[in-house]
Amino acid sequence: MKRAVGVSYLRRATIATSAAFTTRATTDASLNLRLCQTALYSGFSSAYANKSNWLAKIFADHLKSPSFHQSLSHGVAGTLFFSVAASSLVQDAHAKEQPPLPQSSKYFPNDVVLYQYEACPFCNKVKAFLDYYNIPYKVVEVNPISKKEIKWSDYKKVPILTVDGEQLVNSSDIIATLSERIDLEKSTGTTNNADEEREWLRWVDNHLVHVLSPNIYRSTGEALESFDYITTHGNFSFMERAVAKYAGATAMYFVAKKLKKKYNITDERKALYESAETWVDALKGRDFLGGPKPNLADLAVFGVLRPIRHLRSGKDMVNHTRIGEWYARMEKAVGESSRIKE
């Protein structure tokens, strides 16, 4: 009963908010569906690319209301890209002045710019890497609807990282490219089991991210909690922000149910806790998977979890599993953000 009331409330709020902006709304259902598909496609890693038709159909099946489609056109199109993969609350980083790379590294990029969505887990993977290795970077927050900030690029997903004018795309590829250039083993003294590291990097993209969305959109309350942050910190206009909070929360509440079924998740919290425990078991008593220092897998897990850490689901995860100590060590190891003040 509570769930039904919550969904009803979200629907009414979405319709009411949308009605305030009817002069800019469109009732073209085909456009709405195309916007959904584009938005869903835009934020995925390559593994997700072929899923956009399936996810767009979910919206078409569940969200028939003309008023809802009006909201969706203007408010949700850009927010869903990161939401499906597991987005939401990211900690506000304390910016610091340009720090040096490890002294033994010969790679010193002069101009690094990250085009991102603040709550995107894949963007946060890249930021965790940049922060840990003290690579100073600027941030351009992309408007998820117009994407005017990346119109210059043929690649229409985030993250995009430009390094001294060179475009790098796809979070895993960005990190791999920078790792090679920094020559991590020589510059940090870290030695890794490369096969183990690769195995857990795949686990992050192929398993962990799938568990997050059903958790952060588990209830109407949690969905609104997530989109309150997204719309407050994302690059939205006033109208987009007003509509997207309720339209996005409603949409993702239903999508999360479909994702549970697709990935055979019966109890979303149990799946989240099991994933956290699986990661802790992989440490085998070590401070980090990389041993005394984090490796790329540590940074990937940390980056993906950081957006949900202070949401209800993230708090539950820390309170009900053993992952809290590792996460605290990672916070200390990664330290302050290397983001350049502007």
URCOR-V549547 format. One record per residue. N is the residue number from 1. RES is the residue in one letter. OMEGA is omega as a letter, one per 30 degrees, with the letter a starting at -180 (999 if undefined). Layout:
((N RES OMEGA) (N RES OMEGA))
//
This chain:
((1 M l) (2 K a) (3 R l) (4 A l) (5 V l) (6 G l) (7 V l) (8 S l) (9 Y l) (10 L l) (11 R a) (12 R l) (13 A l) (14 T a) (15 I a) (16 A l) (17 T a) (18 S a) (19 A a) (20 A a) (21 F a) (22 T a) (23 T a) (24 R a) (25 A l) (26 T l) (27 T a) (28 D a) (29 A a) (30 S l) (31 L l) (32 N a) (33 L l) (34 R l) (35 L l) (36 C a) (37 Q l) (38 T a) (39 A a) (40 L a) (41 Y a) (42 S a) (43 G a) (44 F l) (45 S a) (46 S a) (47 A a) (48 Y a) (49 A a) (50 N a) (51 K a) (52 S l) (53 N l) (54 W a) (55 L l) (56 A l) (57 K l) (58 I a) (59 F a) (60 A a) (61 D a) (62 H a) (63 L a) (64 K a) (65 S l) (66 P l) (67 S l) (68 F l) (69 H l) (70 Q l) (71 S a) (72 L a) (73 S a) (74 H a) (75 G a) (76 V a) (77 A a) (78 G a) (79 T a) (80 L a) (81 F a) (82 F a) (83 S a) (84 V a) (85 A l) (86 A a) (87 S l) (88 S a) (89 L l) (90 V a) (91 Q l) (92 D a) (93 A l) (94 H a) (95 A l) (96 K a) (97 E a) (98 Q l) (99 P a) (100 P l) (101 L l) (102 P a) (103 Q a) (104 S l) (105 S l) (106 K a) (107 Y a) (108 F l) (109 P a) (110 N a) (111 D a) (112 V a) (113 V l) (114 L l) (115 Y a) (116 Q l) (117 Y a) (118 E a) (119 A a) (120 C a) (121 P l) (122 F l) (123 C l) (124 N l) (125 K a) (126 V a) (127 K l) (128 A l) (129 F a) (130 L a) (131 D a) (132 Y a) (133 Y l) (134 N l) (135 I a) (136 P a) (137 Y l) (138 K a) (139 V l) (140 V l) (141 E a) (142 V l) (143 N a) (144 P l) (145 I a) (146 S a) (147 K a) (148 K a) (149 E l) (150 I l) (151 K l) (152 W a) (153 S l) (154 D l) (155 Y a) (156 K l) (157 K l) (158 V g) (159 P l) (160 I l) (161 L l) (162 T a) (163 V a) (164 D l) (165 G l) (166 E a) (167 Q l) (168 L a) (169 V a) (170 N a) (171 S a) (172 S l) (173 D l) (174 I a) (175 I l) (176 A a) (177 T a) (178 L l) (179 S l) (180 E a) (181 R l) (182 I a) (183 D a) (184 L a) (185 E a) (186 K a) (187 S a) (188 T a) (189 G a) (190 T l) (191 T a) (192 N l) (193 N a) (194 A a) (195 D l) (196 E l) (197 E l) (198 R l) (199 E a) (200 W l) (201 L l) (202 R a) (203 W l) (204 V a) (205 D a) (206 N a) (207 H a) (208 L a) (209 V a) (210 H a) (211 V a) (212 L a) (213 S l) (214 P l) (215 N a) (216 I l) (217 Y a) (218 R a) (219 S l) (220 T l) (221 G l) (222 E l) (223 A l) (224 L l) (225 E a) (226 S a) (227 F l) (228 D l) (229 Y a) (230 I a) (231 T l) (232 T a) (233 H l) (234 G a) (235 N a) (236 F l) (237 S a) (238 F a) (239 M a) (240 E a) (241 R a) (242 A a) (243 V a) (244 A a) (245 K a) (246 Y l) (247 A l) (248 G l) (249 A l) (250 T a) (251 A a) (252 M l) (253 Y a) (254 F l) (255 V a) (256 A l) (257 K l) (258 K l) (259 L l) (260 K a) (261 K a) (262 K a) (263 Y l) (264 N l) (265 I l) (266 T l) (267 D a) (268 E l) (269 R l) (270 K l) (271 A l) (272 L l) (273 Y l) (274 E l) (275 S l) (276 A l) (277 E l) (278 T l) (279 W l) (280 V l) (281 D a) (282 A l) (283 L l) (284 K l) (285 G l) (286 R l) (287 D a) (288 F l) (289 L l) (290 G a) (291 G a) (292 P l) (293 K l) (294 P l) (295 N a) (296 L l) (297 A l) (298 D a) (299 L l) (300 A l) (301 V l) (302 F a) (303 G a) (304 V a) (305 L a) (306 R l) (307 P a) (308 I a) (309 R a) (310 H l) (311 L l) (312 R a) (313 S l) (314 G l) (315 K l) (316 D a) (317 M a) (318 V a) (319 N a) (320 H l) (321 T a) (322 R a) (323 I a) (324 G a) (325 E l) (326 W a) (327 Y l) (328 A l) (329 R l) (330 M l) (331 E l) (332 K a) (333 A a) (334 V l) (335 G a) (336 E l) (337 S l) (338 S l) (339 R a) (340 I l) (341 K l) (342 E 999))
//
